[in-house]
Amino acid sequence: MTDEVFTGNFTQQEPIDEAAIAVAVAVLRSGRLHRYNVAAGEIGETAALELEFAAFTGARYCLAVASGGYAMGCALRAAGVGPGDRVLTNAFTLAPVPGAIAALGAEPVFVEVTEDLVIDLQDLEAKAKTAGARVLLLSHMRGHICDMDRLMEIATAAGLLVIEDCAHTMGASWRGVASGRHGAVGCYSTQTYKHMNSGEGGLIVSDDPVLMAKMILLSGSYMLYPRHAAAPPAEVFETLKYDTPNVSGRMDNLRAAILRPQIPTLPDRIFRWNGLYRALEAGLSATPGLRVIDRPQAEAFVGSSFQFLLPGWAGDRILALVTTCAARGVELKWFGAAEPVAFTSRHQSWRYVPAQPLPRTDAVLGGLLDLRLPLTFSEADAALIARIVDEEVRRAQP
C-alpha cells in the first residue's frame, strides 16, 4: 500500500478579502497613504483602525505601528528601559523578543519554560527577586498562555511592569480577559503569518495614559498627536513632547485599510483555526512516545499552529523524523536544532545575549516540534497530517 502524501502549502495564507482590497484601492487612488495626511476633521484609516482594535480588546488606547517587533521596542522604551537595564523574558520565544530588548542596550534575562510551553512561574518568581529587573516582556509563544492570575501576583509583588507579546494570541484570552490586557501594555503583530494579515504591522494597546502618550510620540507623531482618536487627552502630551525622541515606526493608511475589515471576521477565523488544531490533536493523542500539549480550561486559545513533544528522543532520531515527514509533504520545525533555520531559533543562537544556564528549557526544546496551520487547510487536511506524523513516529520507535 502506498503511503499517503500531503500536498498542501504550509506557508499559503488565505487571500485578502475583497472588502479589504476595495478599501485599499480607494486609499491608493486618494494618494493619502501617510496616516497624518488627512483633511480637517477626517479620521483616516489608521486612526479608525486604532479605535476599532481598542474596542475589540477592551482597551482605552491603541497605537498602530510598523511591526510587532517595533511595538515591543516602543513599549520597552516608553517604560524607561535603556542601556544596562536587565529585562526578564521567556527563554522559549522567537528572536524579535530578545532582539527588542538588546536593541535598547538592555540585557535579556531568560526565564525557563515548562513542558506545557509556558513561562516557568517558579523560576520567574525566583529571578524577579534576584535579577534586578523592573520589566517583564512576556511572550505568549506559539499561543500558549500561562496562569495569568498567578503571573500578575508575582509581578505585582516584585514591582514588575508587564509588557505582553501577543503576536500569537490575538483573539485569545485567560479566564475571559483578552490576551494583552493583563499587563500594562499589549503588543500584537499583523505580519503575514499572524491572526490578521497586512504583510507587516503591529498594534499596541494600553490603559495607561502616560505610557500611551510616550509611545505615540516615539512612533513619530511629531506634534500631530491630536489626530489620534484612540489616544489620551492632549494635556498628557504637554509634559512629554519635549523629552520624548521621535523613533519613527508608524503604520500607514494602506495597511490599516487592509486590516480594518479583518477585525469583525477574526472570531470566525479563530473558530476555523481551532477546528484544525483539534483535528490534529485527536489524531496524535494516542501516538506512542509523542506528547500533545495540555490546554487548560481557563485558556481560550487560537490554534494557528500546533506543537508536540518527543520526550527522550535523541537529536539524530528527531532529524530523521523531520526528513521522513517532509518526504510525505509535512513540514515540521524542530526547536532543538543546533543551527537556526528560517524563523526557528533558540537562546543559544542569540549570542548578543550573555549565555545563561537553562537546563529545563534545553530539555523541552530538544524534543519540541512545531507546524503551521494556515486557514487554506481543511480539517480533512489536518487529519491527514496527523496520520502521516503518527505513522512516521510509530515507524521510528526503537
Buried (B, 14 or more C-beta within 10 A) or exposed (E): EEEEEBEBEBEEBEEBBEEBBEBBEEBEEEEBBEBBBBEEEEBBBBBBBBBBBBEBBEBBBBBBBBBBBBBBBBBBBBBEBEEEBBBBBBBBBBBBBBBBBBBBEBBBBBBBBBBBBBBBBEBBBBBBEEBEBBBBBBBBBBBBBBBBEEBBEBBEEBEBBBBBBBBBBBBBBBBEBBBBBBBBBBBBBBBEBBBBBBEBBBBBBBBBBBBBBBBBBBBBBEEEBEBBBBBBEEEBBEEBBEEBEEBEBBBBBBBBBBBBBBBEEBEEBBEBBBBBBBBBBBBBEEBEBBBBBEBBEBBBBBBBBBBBBBEEBEEEBBBBBBEBBEEBBBBBBBBBBEEBEEEBBBBBBBEEBEEBEBEBBBBBBBBBBBBBBBBBBBBEBBBBBBBBBBBBBEEBEE
